[in-house]
Amino acid sequence: MLKSWLGLEAPAARVPPGRRVYAIGDIHGRDDLLERLLQAIRADAATAGDLAPVAVFLGDYVDRGPMSFEVIDRLINEPLPGFRHVFLKGNHEAMMLDFLAGPPDALWFDNGGFETLLSYGLDGYRLFSHAAALEEARQALNAALPAAHRRFLEGLALSHVEGDYAFVHAGLRPGVALAEQRDRDLLWIRGPFLASREGLTHRVVHGHTIVQRPEVHANRIAIDTGAVYSGTLTSVVLEGASVRFLST
């Protein structure tokens, strides 16, 4: 049983009848791991019978790892045929979009953006000590970014709901309804959300904060297992009230 904001006990969280939901954690340019996890999901979904499969990707597709281009290219080409696909925005996609829009600053590069530039074939931007170099890099990335990749990045959602579950990149601010959450909290929040033991309007499935192994709490499930560092990319599988995991 879960606690609501009103302090009343609520039934265990469930996804809608007739569905099996796979949520995939932070990929960060590891297309090799993504390919392996998708293979495992396809094999698992083959046991679903008449259940409708849904894949929810929690964001942070780019940066830090070497294959951001390849990750996005895979995701825009129906990675799981027969599934409904939901793609959420992570804080790294937000930083990349901010850089593309300008004026650029070094925040994105300090958080793995340089590796994303390399994946788009741009290798001449190692020093960013002045605004002119940043602007040159911004213009080069805008020119190199395929139109389909731009549409994908600009079309990412901030949240998704399946039954009693809410899927977001980082988390929710406790005490605030999902529809009233600030974009920044959905993309960046840590402390207040991770420390909260109060019930939320939904049980939250999130990435953003690295955990050694998936964590299941009464009010949230954390599945960012640090793929770019650990080699472990994780998916939580939700069906009815059951919770289980697939990983690389």
N, C-alpha and C positions, 0 to 999 in steps of 0.2 A: 504493500500500500504506500502511496505517496501523499505528501502533505501539500495542500493548495495554499495560496496566499492567505486565505481565510482561516487556516488552521484546521480545516476539515480533511478527513482522510479521503483519498481518491483511489480508484482501482489502479492496478498496475498498468503502465503505458502499453498501448497496443497500436499497431498499424491497421489500416482498414482491412476488412475481410477481403479475401481474393487477391491479395498483393504480397509479394516478397520484395523488400526494399534493401538494396545494397548501397551503403554510403562509403565513399572512398576518401581517405585522408590526403594530407598535403603531399604533392608529387615532387615539386621543386626540381623540374628539369631532369628527372630520372625516368626517361622513356623506357629504358630497359626493364625497370621494375614494374612500370605501368603495364607493359606488354604481358609480363608474367602474371600479374594480378588479374588482368582481364581474362586471361586463359582460365584461371582458377574460377572466376565468377561465371564464365560461360559453362564450365563443367558443372558447377553447383546448380546453376539455373536449369540445367537439363533434367534435374530431379524435381522441378517445381510443378510438374503436371499442368493443371489449368490456371495456376496462379499467374497474375500479370506481373512481370518483373520491372522494377523501377531502379535506375541507377542515379544516385545523387552524388555529385563531385563537390567537395567542400572548399575548393579554391586553393590558391598558391600552386599553380601549375608551373610558374616560371621562377627563374632566379636560382642562384647557388649551384645547382647541378648543370651539366654540360649540354643538355638536350631540350631546352625550352621550346625551340622552334618545332622539334619533332613531337613533343608532347601536345602542343596546340594543334598541330597538323593532324595528329591521330584523333584528338577529341572532336574536331569539326567534321570528321568523316565517319560518323555513326560507329563508335568503337564497340558497341554491344548491339548487334542487329536484333530487332524484335523487342528491345527494351524501350521504355520511356526514359529519356535522358534529361537530367536537371543539372545545370552548371551554375555554381555559385561563385561569387567574387571573393577573392582573398585580399589581404592587405598588400600583397606583392603585385597583384594585378592593378590595384588602386594606385600604387606608387608608379608603376610602369605607365599607366594612362596619364597620370599627372605629369610625368616627364615628357611624354609625347606631346601633351597640350602646351607645356611651357608656362612661364619661364622655368627652365630646368635648374635643379640644384643637385648636390651630390648625394642626397639621402638614398636614392635608389641604388646608386653604385656601392654605397657602404653596406647595402643589404643584398648583394648578389646580382645587381643589375649588369655588372660587367660581363658575367658569364652568359647572360641573356644576349647581350650585344654580340658576343662571339658566336653564339648559335645562329644568329642572323647574318653571319659572314662579315661582321664588322670588327676588325682586330687592331685598329689604329688609334684607340682611345684609352690609353693607359694612364694619362695624367690629366687631372681635372682641377688644376689650380686656379683657373680663371674662367669667367663667365663665357668668354668666346669659345673656349674648348668645349664646354658643356653644350652650348648652342649648336656647335658643329656636330657633336654626337647626336643631339636631338634631331637635327635635320636629316642626318644619315639614317637613323632608325626609322623615321617617318617614311623615307624613300624606300627602305628595304622591307618594310612590313607589308606582307600581302594583304589585299583588301579583305579576304575571308578571315584572316587573323584579327584584323581590326574590328570587323563586325562581331566576331566572337567575344573579344574583350569588352566591347562597348555594350553587348547584350547580356552580360552576366547578371544574374539575380543576386539579391542580398539575403534572402531566406526562402525556405520552402517548408511546407507542413504536410505531414502524412499522419492522419489520425491524431494520436496524443503526442506525436513527436514533432519538434521543430529542428530544422537543419540550418545551421549558420556556420560561418567560418570560425569566428573567435568565441562567441558566447552572447549572452544577454545581460543587460543590467538588471539586477534583482529589483522587484517592485515596479517594473515598467512593463506594460502590455507589449506584446510582440509588434503590433501595428504602430506603436509609439516609440520604438527603439530608435536611437540615433544611428546613422550609418557608421560613424566612427566606432561606436561600441560593437556593432555587429562584426566589424573588420579587425578591431584591435584590442578589445577588452581582455584583461587577464584578472588582476587581483580581486576586485569586488565579486566577479562571477565565480572564479575558482574557489574562493573562500566561503561562498554562500552555502549554507545548509538548508535554507528555506525552500519550500516548494515553488515551482514556477508554473506558469499557465500551461507549459508543455515540458516534456522531458527533452533536453537539448542534446543533439548530436553535433559535435564540434571538433575542429582541428586546432591549428594555430600554436598551441602550447605543447611542446614535445613531452611525451611520456615514454618510459622504457617499454611498456606494454600497454595495451588498451585498458582503460580504467572505466569501470561501471559504478556510477553513483546513483543514488535515488533520484537526483534531479538532472543528471547529465551523463553522457558517455563520451569519453575523450579518445580519439583515434589517430592523432598525429604521432606516429612512432618514429619520426625523424628520418624518413627514407633517405634523404641525401647524405646523411652521416652513417646511419645504421645498416642500410641496405634492406630495411623492413618497411614495406608499404602495406597498409592495413585497410581492410574493409570490414565494417560491421554489417551483419545480415539480420534483418528484422522481419519476423513473420508472426502474426498474431501478437502474443505477449513474449515470444521467445527472442533471445539475444545470443548471437554467436559471431565468430570472427573468422575471416580468411586473411592470410598475409603471405608475403614473399619470404 
